Amino acid sequence: MCNRLQCERASGLVELALMLPVLLLLVFGTIEIGRGFRTYIALNNAAREGARWLAAYPTDANGAIAIATAEAGRVGLTPGQLTVTITPAKAQYQAGDTVTVRVVGAYDLLAGAVIGMPSLPMNVQVTLRVLYG
């Protein structure tokens, strides 16, 4: 038999043991979703900057790819983790042409080994009209 203080401590420990996994899952999920949005926004910025570069400099497709790769590198994505494609692929664009820059990258999940899915592919594209030709 326990006195009242001992019983209250024991019930507090049981409640903590039951609720702690749920609270940790909520915190961990919030962090994971925040990291995912950060990566998606960086890929979106990379595609936008690449398309903007190509809209302003219609003969420099390699420069657009370099700008997009550098922008995605701000969140730690290396050039080997990215695929940057420009559609339509031309040597020079004319004023009024539309150009699409697509950036595909992989978001590495923190608990990827636990859930059996180490990374999540993210695909972002931006279409702009070429300004100068």
Buried (B, 14 or more C-beta within 10 A) or exposed (E): EEEEEEEEEEEEEEEEEEEEEEEEEEEEEEEBEEBBEBBBEBBBBBBBBBBBBBBBBBEBBEBBBBBBBEBBBEBEBEEEBBEBBBEEEBEEBEEEBEBBBBBBBBBBBEEEEEEEEEEBEBEBBBEBEBBEE
